[in-house]
Structures are given as structure tokens and as C-alpha cells.
Amino acid sequence: MGEHILDKPIRGIAETVRQGKTSFEDVMGEAVARHQRHDEALQAFKYFDGEGAIESARLADALLAKGHDVGPLMGMPISAKDIFGVSGMPTFGGTNREMDPEWAVDGPVMQALRRYMAIPTGKTHTIEFAFGAVGTSYHYGAPRNPWDAKEHRVSGGSSVGAGVSLAEGSSLLALGTDTGGSIRIPASVTGNVGLKVTIGRWSTAGIVPLSTTFDTPGYLTRSVEDAIIGFGAVDPDYDDPEALFNDLDGIDAGDLRLGVCDEHFWDNCAPGVAEGVQGAIDELAKKGARLIKIPMAEAAEARKCLYDAFMFGVEGLSHVRQYFLDRMDSVDPTIERRLNAGIDITGVDYYTSVRTLERLNGIVCDKLRHVDALVVPTVPHTPPTVEEVKDIDDYFAANALMTQNTQPINMLALCGVTIPVAQDKAGMPVGLQLVGASGTEERVLASALACERHFGTARERFGVPPLLAG
């Protein structure tokens, strides 16, 4: 894949359009062409509307020519995980048939992006009811991770097509949701940036639910710079993404205060993962960043609460029974097994876990107020091949490993960003997770941007994914 205007950051593309050197239509045309070129191999999308996206780009060009400029996201291609309602597009939610029209209407997150005239190109594949971190689907197979040109490796879930759509070039911002890691996991294993916001910061209206307690909307991008532009567009506290970017830019990586720990997050790491993340942390320390030891025993305790009360399964089963009972006879067997694990959980066990998590959140947030971010590996496990997780028990073992380091962040109601910093022994991307206390997204994003300024983006550091390099 040669260099093209589409390979620039969102702000760079926007500037080039406004200089008259290209148009939104040309940018979108290239995005659609890349989808057509790579879709057979990658299979990122459940639904794609290239013609509609190009027509919307023409409209954006006409409005810009008349002086109507709504900022850097104007005319840019985005994708939406297929649990987001997007007006004019069907929603399947990973199931084997289309959902009722009530699930195909823009919610607040999509409405915010439309106000800035971002253009959805289509709906990316998700795991059924967004309940799985590996990236395989009984109904639709598995989008292919472009970082392995020889074997079909998974690309993480449950926002399974999101990171692949970024690699393909048909999207610059890929909407996803994160209940136990479903943004950060696919972002990490596809060499992208993923943002998980604090529970309740962004509305989940217009999104098919898994867990109303823990679901958080967010997105994957190719860079932290793009992530900040997206944050400024979606977050209700801001109305100027460019101004927010300028506010968060300018911190030097050597000035950061970074929390480090020994507990939990470094367990079970595949060859090259711990080494890659530790090497990145060492680089930052050598540049001048201050490393502050923070014991994090609460991470394992928080994850135990999830399993003791199987919280996602309880809430997920409740939603399926309320809204989608007619689909239970066709549910993916791995998803059915996970949902049914919630049947025997008592209300007493569930609310005991809820109270425990509230207590742990207070403890951890107090610890994190002393640092800009806690830094740990995002995913300890090399993404397996599809063949390696064909057996249901092997699938569950891989799912547990892939969620090991992300689930505690959800359980503790924290926020976090993953950025690509290394490649493991298998040549797959490795993510560094920067974690902040509840409500400190701006601080974490500023820290992540400072790190990106030092490390470079995945493309600058590792080049083009091998499957796309031809």
C-alpha cells in the first residue's frame, strides 16, 4: 500500500482538503477503493455502503465550498461496530438476522459525530451480543488480523472488525464498545490506539446492550492524535476538537509521572509481550519520566468479583431474554454457554460484588491521583490462530488470557488508552495500556500523546501490516 493522503492523521487530511489539494470525495473514494481491494481477505464489515459514503462526501465538499466548515472530522470515513444504531443501516448485533428498527437509530455518540459531518462507511463485525474477546463468530467467521500474512489469526473482540477497518483504510475512527476490554483488546492486537472512557461519561443509548452496568462506548484510531480529535467531538464537555487537541498537546514524555506495579498485569505474558512493554517503559524512564511504584492487588480482587457473580453473564442474559428471546435457539454455542453461566447467580452474590467494586474503586482512584497514568501490558496473550481456538475449551482459555489485563479496568470503573509500542515473538503488535482514575480521560490522553510523540505511531514504528504490504 503506497503513501496516500488517507495515510495522514485526521488533522493532516483536513488541512490538505482545505488547502484545495484534494477533496472529501477523493479521500472517501480511496477509502472505498481500499475496502474493495482488501475486503475478501480481511472481512472487517458486516455491512458496507461505499456509494452512500461517497455521495455524503460530495455533499461535504459542496458545504465546505460555501464556507460551512465544522472541523477536522468533516467528510472523514468512520466505521461503527454492529451494535451501534446507525440510521439508514441495518443492525445485526452479531446475531444471524437483522434486529428490529429500534436498534437502527442514531444514539448520542453517533449524533455527535454526525454533527461534525463524519461519514459512516459501514458496520463492522462484532461478536454475538458483544460477548467475547477472542474474535471468532459461529455465524460470520473471524475477520483476519493483517499482521500475519501466513496464518489466519484473530483480531480480538468484541469490536472484532473495528481495528481491521482501520488497517484496511476504510475508516479513520472505528466506533466500538468496551465492557471488559472489547475496544482495547482489538486495538492492541491490530496495532491501533483504543480508548475506554469512564462508565457513564458517554451515553449508551442507541447501542445494543450487554451490561448496562459496565458497557462504555469508545473507539479505535490509528493514532492518539486522532483519538483526541474523536474525544473532543463526542464528549459533551467540549465543542471544539481542535482546541482540545491544542490543550492536551505539548507535554514531554520525560515529564510524565508513571505508575508501575508487579501484580497481576505481568502474569501469563507470551514471549515478547512483557519484554516489549518493559522496554517501552524503560525508554520513557531513560528520557526522564518518573516511575512510581503502585501496588495493585485490587486488580485481581476486582476480576474475582466479576467471576464470583458472573456479572456480564447475568446482565447479558437478562437483556437477551427481554429483547431477543426468539434468537436463543440460534445463539453461538460459546456465547450461549457464557450467558447461561449467569443463571444460578443469586442477587445477594451480585450486589455483594457491586459493593466490593465500589470500595475498590475508591482505593485505586486514590492511588492513581499521584500519577499521570498507570502503565501495564494491554493484552498478555499473542492473538491465536482461528485453528487454535476451534475447540470450545481452547476458546475459553484464550478468552480468559486476552481479557486478563483489561477486565480489572472495567470492574474498577477506571479509564484507559492502549497504544502500540512493540511486537511480540510472533510479530504481532503489543500494546501499552495507560490507565487513569475515574474521569481523568484528558490526563490519560495527554500522557498517551506524549508517549506517541516519543515512540511514533504503529506505522512509523513497525511499517505496514504484512498482509497489506503487497
N, C-alpha and C positions, 0 to 999 in steps of 0.2 A: 504494500500500500504506500504510494508516494505521498509526499507532503502536499497538503491542500489547506485552503483557508479553514476548512472544517476541523483541522487538527489543532488549531489555535484554541486558547481559553475563550470562554464566552465573551469576556470583555474585549478581547482582541478581534474576534469576529465582528462584534457590534461596531467597533471603531472602524474596521475596514469597510463595512457596509455604509457607514455614514460618510466615509471619505469618497464614496462613489466608485470604489474599485471592484465591488461585487454587489450582489443583490440578495435579498432574502430568498427569492425564488431560486437563484443559483445555489445558495447554501443548502436549501431544502432538496433541490434536485440531486445534489451529491449525496445527501443523507439517504434518500430513497434509492439511488443507484447502488450504494454500499449494501443496503438491505437486500436488494435483488441479487447482488453478487455473492453474498455470504449466507443468505438465509437457509439454503439447502444444507449447508454444513453445520451452522450454529443453532438454528431453530429457537431463536430467542422469543418470538412473538406467537401468541395465540391469535391475534387479530392485528392486521396492519392496513392502514389506509393512506397509501402514498399519494394517490391523486388528490384526495381531500387535503392532505398536508401541503402539497404544492399550491393548490388553489388558495389556501389560507395564507401562504407566504406571499403570493401575488397581492392579496389584499393588504398585507402588512407593508409591502413596498409602496402601494398607492397611498396609504395613510402617511407613511414617512415622507413621501414626496410633497404632501400637503402640509407638512410641519407638525404632524401628530407623532410625537416620539415619547414612548412610555418606558424607555430604559433598556438596559443591556439584554434582557430576556426576550425582547420583542423579536418575533419571527424565528426564534430558536426551536429546533426539534427537541421534544421531550417524549418520554415513554411513561406509561402507567402500569403498575402491577395489576393483574386482572382480578383484583378485589376492590379497586377504586372505581366508583361510578364516574364515567366519562360520557357526557351527553352525546348521543349520536353513535356510540359504540356499544357492542354487547358486553355483558359481564358473565363469565362462567365460574369464577372463583375456584378454578382448578377442578371443578366437577365435570361430569360428562355431558352436561347440557346447559343451555343458556338459562340464567336466572331471570326472575320477574323484573319488569321495567323499573320498579322502585330501587333496584340495585344498579341502575344505569344512568344515574343523575349526578351531576357535579356536586360534590360536597365542598366545604370551605377551603380545603387545600387546593383543589383543582380550580375553584373560583378565583382564588388569589393569583394563581399562575396565569389564568386567562386574563385577569385584569392587566397583567404585564404583556399580554399577547404572546406568551409561549404557546407553541403549537404541538399538541399530542399527535404523534405519528401512529400510535397503536397501543395495544395492551400486551404486556409481556407475561409469559407463563408464570404461574405460581403453583405451589403445592396445594392439594385439595384442602380448602378451608384455611390455607396458610399455616398448616400444621406439620412442618418438617424442615429440618435444617440441611439435609444432605443434597437434595436437588434432583431426585428421581420421582417420576409420576407413573402410576399404574395406567392412567388414561392417556398421557401425552409423551411418555418417554422422558428424556432429560436433555435440555439444552447443553451444548458441548462447551467445555472450558477451552478457550482459544489458546491457552498457554501450553497445551500439549498437542503437538501435531501428529503424534503417533497413536495415542490411545484416547478413547472417549472417557475423559474424566468429568466428574460432576462439577457444577459451578455454584454450589451452595444454595440454600433455601432459607426461607420460603419464597423470597423475592428472586426466584431462580433465573428468570430471563433478564433481570434488570442489568446486572453487570455485563452480561453478554451483549445487550443492546448498546452499551457504551463502547465496548470493544469493536463492535460491528461498525459503529459510526452513524447509526440511525437515530441516536439520541445523545443529547449533551447533559441531560439531567433525567435520571430514572427514578420515578416515584416508587417507593416501597413502604412496607410496614415492618416494625421491629417489636416483637413480643418477647422473644428470648434470644434474639440475635439475628433476625431474619433480614436485616439490612447489612449489618457489619460482617456477617459471615460471607455472603456472596461478594461483597465489596472486597474483602480481604483476599479471597481465593481467586479473584479475577483481576487483581492488581489495581483496584479502584479505591476511591475515598467513600466512606459511608458515615452518615450522621444519624445518631439516635438521640432524639430530644427527650427531655424530662416528661414523664407521664403527666398528661393534662395540659401541656403547653400548647399543643396543636389539637384541634378538634378531629375526632374520628368519624364524624357524621359523613355519610356518603361512602363508607367503606364497609365491606362485609366483615363482621366481627369474628374474632376468635376468642379473645379475652378482653372484656370491657375494662377490666382492672389494669391490664398491662399493655394492651395494644398502643403503639405510638407510630404515627405517620412520620415519614422522613424520606430520604432519597440517597442515591448513589450518584457520584460525579467522577470525572476523570482527574480532578484536582481540588485542593482545598479552596483555591481561589474561586472556582465555580460553585463550590458548596456554600461559601459565604454569600455569593450573589443569590443563590436559591433561598438561603435562610432569610435574607433581607426582604425577599419577595413574599414569602409565605408567612413569616412571623407577624402577628398583629401589632407588635410594638414598633414596627418600622414601616416607612412608606417610601424609602429611597435606598435600594440595594447598593448603588454605587457609593453613597455616603457612608453606609455601614461598612463596606469594604475598606474605605479610606480610614475609618475609625479603628478598624482591627489590624490594619497593616502597619508595619514599621517596628514591631518587636523583634529583637535579635535573638536567635536561638540560644546564644550564650548567656542571655539574661534570664532564662527560664528557671523556675524552681520546680523540679520534677520529683514526684513521689515514686519510690521504688519499694518493692516488697519481695519476700521469698515464698510466701504462702500461695498455694492453690494454682495460680495462673501459670506457673512454670512446670507443673506436673504433666506427664504423658506427652511431652513435645516430640514430634517426629524429627528425624535428623535434619539439621539446618534451621529449624524454627527458632529454638532458644538462642542458638548461636547468632542468627541474623538479627533478632531483636536486641540481644545484649550488645552486639556490635554497634547497632544504631544508637543505643543509649550511651555507649562508651564514646561514640563520635560527638554526641551532644555535650557530654561532660568535658571532653578534651577542648571543645570550643568555649567552655566556660559555664555551661549550665550547672546549677547546683542540684545535687541528688540528695534527697531527704528520705530516710528510711521510715516507712509507714507500715506497721504490722496490719495485715488484712485477713485475720482469721474469720472475720464476718462474712467473707465471700463464700467460703464453704458452708457456713451455717445458713446463709440465705438460700443457697442452692438446695440444701437439705429440706428447707421449708417447702420449696416447690415440689419436691418429690414426696415428702410426707403427706401433703394434701393434694398432690397432683393437680395443681391449681389451673393450669392451662386446659387439662382434660375435662375438669369439672365444668368450667365456663364454656369451653368449646362444645361439649356435648349438650349443654343447655341451649346454646344458640342453634345447633343443628336440629335439635328436637323442636324448637319453637318455629324456625323458619324453613328448614329443609328436610323435614322428616321423610318426605317422599323420595329422598335420594339415599337413604340409609342402606337400601338393598344393593346399591351400586358403588358404595364407597371403596376407595383404595384399601386393600387389606391392612397395610401398615397404618393408615390413618384410623381405620375402624378399631384396630387394637389399641391405639393410643387414646382414642375417645372413650372407649369402654373401660379403660383403666380408672376413669373417674366415677364409675357407677357406685362403688362401695365406700367412697369417701364421705364421712359424716360432716355435718355442719359445724360441729364442735371442733373437729380437726382443722377444717378450713379456716375458721375465724381465729383459732389459736395461731396458725401460721401467719395470718394477716397482721395480728398484733405484734408478733415477734418481728416481722419485717419492718413495721413502723418503728420499733425500738432500734433495730439495727441501722435503719436509715439515719436516725439522729446521731448515732455514734460515728458512722462513717463520714457523714457530711461535716461533722466537727473536725475529724482528722484531715479531710481534704481542703478545708479552708486555709490551711497553711501552705498549700502548693498551687501551682497553676494547673497541674494535671497529674494524675497517677499514670504511669506508663508500664504497660504489660503486653504480652503477645495477644493478638486478637483471636486467632484460631490455632490451636496447638497441633492439629492433625493435617497432614497432606491430603488434599481432596482425593478421595478414592476413585478408581475407575468404576464405571457402571457395573462391570462384571463382578467387582469385589463386594458390591452391596446388593447383589441379586437375591441372596438368601435373606429372609426377614430378620433373623437374629444378627447377621452381619450388618444389616442396615441399622438396627437399633444400637449396636456397638459404635458404629461410625457417627450416628446422630448424637450420642452422648458425648463423644470426644469433640465434635465440631461445636457444640454448644457450651462446652466446659467453661470457657472464659467470657462468654457474652451473657449467659443467663444471670449470673450474680449481679450484673449491672442493672438489668431489668428488675430483678427482685428487690434491689436496694433503691430503686427509683432515682437512679443517677442519670447523667447524660454522658455521651461519649462519641468520639470520632476515631475511625480507623484510617490509617494512611499506609501506603505501600513503602517498605523500607529494604526488603531483601528478597532473595529466592532460596527455597529450601533445596535439599539434596536432589529432589526430583525435578527441580527447575520451576516449581510453582511459586507464585507470589506469596510473600509473608507480610502480614500487617502488624503495625504497631498501634495499639489501642491507647488513646489518651482519654482518661476518664475524669469527669468533674462532679462536684456536688450538685444536688438538685438545683436547676435554674441557672447554672453557670455556663450555658452554651457559648456565650460570647467570649468568655475567658478561654474556654477549651478550643474554640475555633481560631482565636488569635494565636494560641500556642501551637496549634497544628499548622497554621500558615507559616509561622516562624520556622518550624521543623521542615516544612516543604521547601522553603527558601534555601535551606541548607542541603537537604537530600536531593531535591529535584522531584519532579513527578515520575510516575512509573515509566512513562515513555522516555523521559530524559535519562532515567537510571538504568532501565532494562531493555529499552527499544520496543519494537512492535511485537505483539504476541506471535509465536511461531506459526500458528495455523493461518494467520493473516499476512504473513510476510511475503508470500509468493506473488 
